[in-house]
């Protein structure tokens, strides 16, 4: 099963609806590695968000690009 980057992004921002959460749970349940990756991304995102106030669009774009590059590399 593949997962959309949008679902991961919505999860990281805390905006997932029930359907997206179900899709993420199904995707992550197939592998402990995926589950750890998902929670590690969430923790890293929240940690960065607390350290840097993402009020600059360039910072947001850079952070999102780094995140999605890491996701695509798996």
PEKA-V757509 format. One record per run of one state. SS is the DSSP state (alpha for helix, beta for strand, coil for the rest). FROM is the first residue (numbers start at 1). LEN is the number of residues. If there is no record, write none. Layout:
ss=SS from=FROM len=LEN
ss=SS from=FROM len=LEN
This chain:
ss=coil from=1 len=4
ss=alpha from=5 len=9
ss=coil from=14 len=4
ss=alpha from=18 len=12
ss=coil from=30 len=2
ss=alpha from=32 len=20
ss=coil from=52 len=5
ss=alpha from=57 len=17
ss=coil from=74 len=1
